[in-house]
Amino acid sequence: MNLARNVLVEVRKAVVGKDEVLCKALMAMLARGHILIEDIPGVGKTTMASAFATVLDLKCNRMQFTPDVMPSDIIGFNMYNRVTNTFEFKEGAAQCNIFLADEINRTSPKTQSALLQVMEEGKVSVDGKTMKLPEPFIVIATQNPYGSTGTQKLPESQLDRFMVRLSMGYPTIDDEVAILRIKQNKSKENQIPNNILSAKEFEVMRQLVDDVYVDDRVLEYVAKIASETRKSSDILQGISPRGSLALIRIAKAEAFLRGNNYVLISDIQYVIKDVFAHRLVINKTLQRGRISEEHVISELIKKVEVPKAAASSR
């Protein structure tokens, strides 16, 4: 737990004023999930991914997704070598621990589908041969807000593969002044995070998160909320069991970061919108009224009674 907090301390050297986003990103990584960041360019998404890779001693690859990016660019391809008279495998960008897929909603559905398989299976298949990706393997994908130039909406099947959807947002005035001050400082010592964990040590932390206890009453609470999303007239597509599982997994990571070995209802409530919102499809009337998925979830939670023995306030 202390090590996890030390990770956040180091990452904060590179990313200013986004403590909650950094915390939830680390939680998703500990919970073996992938992260979708919906935001405008230039707010620190690449910096965050690079900082986590440095602190955790992980290999990070970044790919700018454009309409001409091919699936082979991600998974790799075989190239004929005339000297050896054999085909040699050339690694794709996904051969790493943290894969930063930038502006994923600018590329073709075929390329998005290739990434989807990599995220789900943790391996790539080229010409009938399957190869496992390094462990851990985490996708941090970014997308520009839908409707901006050159974007296309991601399909629900792909959104469902991301454990959380986060947004870094604009910095406050004070934070932006701090960023500008840091960039003017010729000494880089205070803004470069240090490596404090190995990939093996990070994997041990993930196993500890796996072992966090979840009471049946907490499981029932999550199941009831998921059921409400499927019955609501405001929602065209509710939460699947995959979404419920993702919520439990990241709630275990939240409990771990707090120093507990069991999940509380408050852990569920803290992350539920980040896990559920991008999985919902709300009806067009609400969309036209600019009612967000997060608001719909807030209203649904009010309908579900909190089990008394598992209740807790943050």
C-alpha positions as CSV (number, residue, x, y, z in Angstrom):
1,M,0.0,0.0,0.0
2,N,2.8,2.4,0.9
3,L,4.6,1.4,-2.3
4,A,1.4,2.3,-4.3
5,R,1.3,5.7,-2.7
6,N,5.0,6.2,-3.5
7,V,4.2,5.4,-7.1
8,L,1.6,8.3,-7.1
9,V,4.1,10.6,-5.4
10,E,6.6,10.0,-8.2
11,V,4.1,10.3,-11.0
12,R,2.9,13.7,-9.6
13,K,6.3,15.1,-10.3
14,A,5.5,14.9,-14.0
15,V,1.7,15.5,-13.9
16,V,0.5,18.5,-11.9
17,G,-2.9,18.9,-10.3
18,K,-4.6,15.7,-11.5
19,D,-4.4,13.6,-8.3
20,E,-7.8,12.0,-8.6
21,V,-7.2,11.0,-12.3
22,L,-3.7,9.6,-11.4
23,C,-5.2,7.6,-8.5
24,K,-8.0,6.1,-10.6
25,A,-5.6,5.3,-13.4
26,L,-3.3,3.4,-11.0
27,M,-6.3,1.6,-9.6
28,A,-7.3,0.4,-13.1
29,M,-3.8,-0.7,-13.8
30,L,-3.7,-2.7,-10.5
31,A,-7.1,-4.2,-11.3
32,R,-5.7,-5.5,-14.7
33,G,-7.9,-3.1,-16.7
34,H,-7.5,-0.8,-19.7
35,I,-8.0,2.9,-19.5
36,L,-9.9,5.2,-21.9
37,I,-9.2,8.9,-21.6
38,E,-11.7,11.2,-23.4
39,D,-10.1,14.6,-23.7
40,I,-8.8,17.4,-25.9
41,P,-5.1,17.3,-26.9
42,G,-2.4,18.8,-24.8
43,V,-3.7,18.2,-21.2
44,G,-1.0,15.7,-20.2
45,K,-2.2,12.2,-21.3
46,T,1.1,11.2,-22.9
47,T,3.0,12.6,-20.0
48,M,0.9,10.5,-17.5
49,A,1.5,7.3,-19.4
50,S,5.2,7.9,-19.8
51,A,5.5,8.8,-16.1
52,F,3.8,5.5,-15.0
53,A,6.1,3.6,-17.3
54,T,9.2,5.2,-15.8
55,V,8.1,4.7,-12.2
56,L,7.1,1.0,-12.7
57,D,10.0,0.2,-15.0
58,L,7.7,-0.8,-17.9
59,K,8.2,-0.4,-21.6
60,C,5.9,2.2,-23.1
61,N,5.0,2.5,-26.8
62,R,2.9,5.3,-28.3
63,M,1.1,5.2,-31.5
64,Q,-0.8,8.1,-33.1
65,F,-4.0,6.6,-34.6
66,T,-4.8,8.0,-38.0
67,P,-7.0,6.7,-40.9
68,D,-4.0,5.0,-42.6
69,V,-2.8,3.0,-39.5
70,M,-3.1,-0.7,-40.3
71,P,-3.7,-3.6,-38.0
72,S,-0.2,-4.9,-38.8
73,D,1.2,-1.7,-37.3
74,I,-0.3,-2.8,-34.0
75,I,0.1,-6.6,-34.0
76,G,3.2,-6.9,-36.2
77,F,3.8,-8.7,-39.5
78,N,6.1,-11.2,-41.3
79,M,8.6,-9.9,-43.8
80,Y,10.5,-12.0,-46.3
81,N,14.3,-12.0,-45.9
82,R,16.0,-12.8,-49.2
83,V,19.3,-13.5,-47.5
84,T,18.0,-16.2,-45.2
85,N,15.2,-17.2,-47.5
86,T,12.8,-17.1,-44.6
87,F,10.0,-14.9,-43.2
88,E,11.0,-12.8,-40.1
89,F,8.5,-11.5,-37.7
90,K,8.6,-7.7,-37.2
91,E,7.1,-6.6,-33.9
92,G,4.1,-4.3,-33.8
93,A,3.6,-1.3,-31.4
94,A,1.6,-3.5,-29.0
95,Q,4.8,-5.4,-28.0
96,C,5.2,-3.5,-24.8
97,N,3.8,-3.1,-21.2
98,I,1.9,0.2,-21.6
99,F,0.5,0.9,-25.0
100,L,-0.6,4.5,-25.5
101,A,-3.1,4.5,-28.3
102,D,-3.5,8.2,-29.1
103,E,-6.8,9.4,-30.7
104,I,-8.2,6.0,-31.2
105,N,-11.4,7.3,-32.7
106,R,-9.6,8.7,-35.7
107,T,-8.6,5.3,-37.2
108,S,-10.5,2.7,-39.2
109,P,-12.9,0.2,-37.6
110,K,-10.6,-2.6,-38.9
111,T,-7.7,-1.2,-36.9
112,Q,-9.8,-0.7,-33.9
113,S,-10.9,-4.3,-34.1
114,A,-7.3,-5.4,-34.1
115,L,-6.6,-3.4,-31.0
116,L,-9.8,-4.9,-29.4
117,Q,-8.4,-8.4,-29.8
118,V,-5.1,-7.4,-28.3
119,M,-6.8,-5.8,-25.3
120,E,-9.1,-8.8,-24.7
121,E,-6.7,-11.7,-25.2
122,G,-3.3,-10.2,-24.3
123,K,-1.7,-11.8,-27.3
124,V,-1.4,-11.3,-31.1
125,S,-2.0,-13.7,-34.0
126,V,0.0,-13.3,-37.2
127,D,-0.3,-15.8,-40.1
128,G,-1.7,-18.4,-37.8
129,K,1.0,-18.0,-35.1
130,T,0.0,-16.7,-31.7
131,M,2.4,-14.8,-29.5
132,K,1.7,-13.6,-25.9
133,L,2.3,-10.0,-25.1
134,P,4.6,-8.9,-22.2
135,E,3.1,-8.9,-18.7
136,P,1.7,-6.6,-17.5
137,F,0.0,-5.3,-20.7
138,I,-2.1,-2.1,-20.3
139,V,-3.7,0.0,-23.0
140,I,-4.2,3.6,-22.3
141,A,-6.3,4.9,-25.2
142,T,-7.3,8.5,-25.8
143,Q,-10.1,9.8,-27.9
144,N,-11.1,13.3,-28.8
145,P,-14.7,14.3,-28.0
146,Y,-17.0,12.7,-30.6
147,G,-17.9,15.2,-33.2
148,S,-14.6,16.9,-33.5
149,T,-12.8,16.9,-36.9
150,G,-12.1,13.4,-38.2
151,T,-13.5,11.4,-35.4
152,Q,-16.0,8.5,-35.5
153,K,-17.9,7.0,-32.6
154,L,-16.4,3.9,-31.0
155,P,-18.6,0.9,-31.0
156,E,-20.2,-0.3,-27.7
157,S,-18.3,-3.6,-28.0
158,Q,-15.0,-1.7,-27.9
159,L,-16.0,0.7,-25.2
160,D,-16.9,-2.3,-23.0
161,R,-13.3,-3.5,-23.0
162,F,-12.1,-0.4,-21.2
163,M,-12.4,-0.7,-17.4
164,V,-12.7,3.0,-16.9
165,R,-13.3,6.2,-18.8
166,L,-11.5,9.2,-17.3
167,S,-11.0,12.8,-18.3
168,M,-8.1,14.9,-17.3
169,G,-9.7,18.2,-18.1
170,Y,-8.2,21.7,-18.2
171,P,-5.9,22.6,-15.3
172,T,-6.9,25.3,-12.7
173,I,-5.2,28.7,-13.0
174,D,-2.9,27.8,-10.1
175,D,-2.0,24.4,-11.6
176,E,-1.3,26.0,-15.0
177,V,0.9,28.6,-13.4
178,A,2.8,25.7,-11.7
179,I,3.2,23.9,-15.0
180,L,4.5,27.0,-16.7
181,R,6.9,27.7,-13.8
182,I,8.2,24.1,-14.0
183,K,8.8,24.4,-17.7
184,Q,10.8,27.6,-17.2
185,N,13.0,25.9,-14.6
186,K,16.2,24.8,-16.2
187,S,16.7,22.2,-13.5
188,K,14.7,19.1,-14.5
189,E,15.3,17.2,-11.3
190,N,12.0,17.9,-9.6
191,Q,9.9,17.0,-12.6
192,I,11.4,13.7,-13.6
193,P,9.9,10.7,-11.8
194,N,12.2,8.0,-10.4
195,N,11.9,4.3,-11.0
196,I,10.8,2.8,-7.6
197,L,9.3,-0.6,-8.6
198,S,10.1,-3.4,-11.0
199,A,7.6,-5.1,-13.3
200,K,7.7,-8.1,-11.0
201,E,7.0,-6.1,-7.9
202,F,4.1,-4.4,-9.7
203,E,2.7,-7.9,-10.5
204,V,2.9,-8.8,-6.8
205,M,0.9,-5.7,-6.0
206,R,-1.7,-6.8,-8.5
207,Q,-1.9,-10.2,-6.9
208,L,-2.5,-8.6,-3.5
209,V,-5.4,-6.6,-5.1
210,D,-6.8,-9.9,-6.4
211,D,-6.9,-11.2,-2.9
212,V,-9.0,-8.3,-1.4
213,Y,-12.2,-9.7,0.1
214,V,-15.6,-8.8,-1.2
215,D,-18.7,-9.6,0.9
216,D,-21.7,-11.1,-0.8
217,R,-23.8,-8.1,0.3
218,V,-21.4,-5.8,-1.7
219,L,-21.8,-8.2,-4.7
220,E,-25.6,-8.1,-4.4
221,Y,-25.5,-4.3,-4.2
222,V,-23.5,-4.1,-7.5
223,A,-25.9,-6.7,-9.2
224,K,-28.9,-4.6,-8.2
225,I,-27.5,-1.4,-9.7
226,A,-26.7,-3.3,-12.9
227,S,-30.2,-4.7,-12.9
228,E,-31.6,-1.2,-12.6
229,T,-29.7,-0.1,-15.7
230,R,-31.3,-2.9,-17.7
231,K,-34.9,-2.0,-16.6
232,S,-34.7,1.8,-16.9
233,S,-36.7,3.4,-19.7
234,D,-34.0,6.0,-20.0
235,I,-31.4,3.4,-21.0
236,L,-31.3,1.6,-24.3
237,Q,-28.4,-0.7,-23.3
238,G,-27.6,-1.4,-19.7
239,I,-24.6,-2.9,-17.9
240,S,-23.4,-6.3,-18.9
241,P,-21.8,-8.8,-16.4
242,R,-18.4,-7.7,-17.7
243,G,-19.1,-4.2,-16.5
244,S,-20.1,-5.5,-13.0
245,L,-17.0,-7.6,-12.8
246,A,-14.9,-4.5,-13.8
247,L,-16.5,-2.5,-11.0
248,I,-15.7,-5.1,-8.4
249,R,-12.1,-5.4,-9.6
250,I,-11.4,-1.7,-9.5
251,A,-13.2,-1.4,-6.1
252,K,-10.7,-4.0,-4.8
253,A,-7.9,-1.8,-6.0
254,E,-9.5,1.3,-4.3
255,A,-9.7,-0.7,-1.0
256,F,-6.0,-1.7,-1.4
257,L,-4.9,1.9,-1.9
258,R,-6.8,2.8,1.3
259,G,-5.0,0.1,3.2
260,N,-8.0,-2.3,3.6
261,N,-8.2,-5.9,2.6
262,Y,-11.9,-5.8,2.1
263,V,-14.3,-3.7,-0.1
264,L,-16.8,-1.2,1.3
265,I,-19.9,0.2,-0.4
266,S,-18.0,3.6,-0.5
267,D,-15.4,2.0,-2.7
268,I,-18.1,1.0,-5.1
269,Q,-19.7,4.4,-5.1
270,Y,-16.3,6.2,-5.6
271,V,-15.6,4.5,-9.0
272,I,-19.0,3.4,-10.3
273,K,-19.5,6.3,-12.7
274,D,-16.0,5.8,-14.2
275,V,-16.7,2.2,-14.8
276,F,-20.4,2.3,-15.9
277,A,-20.9,5.6,-17.7
278,H,-19.2,4.7,-21.0
279,R,-21.0,1.4,-21.1
280,L,-24.5,2.8,-21.1
281,V,-26.5,3.8,-24.1
282,I,-29.1,6.4,-23.1
283,N,-32.1,7.3,-25.2
284,K,-31.9,10.2,-27.7
285,T,-34.3,12.3,-25.7
286,L,-31.9,12.5,-22.8
287,Q,-29.0,13.1,-25.2
288,R,-30.8,16.0,-26.8
289,G,-31.4,17.4,-23.3
290,R,-27.7,17.1,-22.6
291,I,-28.3,14.7,-19.7
292,S,-25.1,12.7,-19.1
293,E,-24.7,9.0,-18.4
294,E,-23.1,10.0,-15.1
295,H,-26.3,11.8,-14.1
296,V,-28.4,8.8,-15.0
297,I,-26.2,6.6,-12.9
298,S,-26.5,9.0,-9.9
299,E,-30.3,8.7,-10.2
300,L,-30.3,4.9,-10.4
301,I,-28.1,4.5,-7.4
302,K,-30.7,6.3,-5.3
303,K,-33.2,3.5,-6.1
304,V,-30.9,0.8,-4.6
305,E,-30.9,0.3,-0.9
306,V,-27.4,0.2,0.7
307,P,-26.9,-2.9,2.8
308,K,-26.5,-1.7,6.4
309,A,-23.7,-4.1,7.4
310,A,-21.7,-3.0,4.4
311,A,-22.4,0.7,4.5
312,S,-19.6,3.2,5.0
313,S,-19.0,6.9,4.2
314,R,-15.8,8.1,2.7
